[in-house]
């Protein structure tokens, strides 16, 4: 399962879920597996930086 990781301190977290499944990246947003019409949110930040998918 993919996770998000802070490139500055190494903190890791699970990818947020929407409708019971992990969201996926589209551009600079996280989107519900059912599409952007259902749910969109910014990629979380940690230490003032956008987290990276690992």
N, C-alpha and C positions, 0 to 999 in steps of 0.2 A: 504494500500500500504506500502510495506517495505521501510525503509529509512536506511541511514548510520548515525552512531553517533560516535563522538569522546569520548573515554572513559576517557580522561583527563579533558576536559572543558565542555563536554555536547553538543557541536555544532552538529546540525543535518542537513542533506541534502538529497534530493531525489537521488535515485539510478540513475546513468547515463543511458541514453537510446541509443539504436542503432537500426536502421531500424524501428523506431517508437514505440518501446516497451522497458521496463526496462531490463537491462542486469541481468544475474544471476551469482552466484558464482560457480566457478569450481576450486577447490584447492585454490591457492592464487591469482587468476585472476578473472576479470569480463568478461563474455562471452556473445555475442549476442544471442538472443533467437533462431536465425537460426543456431547457432553452431559456433565453433571456427574458421571455414574456412571463416566466414564472418567478425567477429570483436572480438578482445581481447584487454583488457587493464588492467593495475595494479589496485588493489583496492586503492581508494584515501587515502591519509594520511592527518592528521590534528594534530597539536602540535607534529609533528615528529613521530606519531604512526599511524599504519594502522587502518582505521575506521571499526566499527563493524556493522553488520546487526541488525536492531531492528524491 
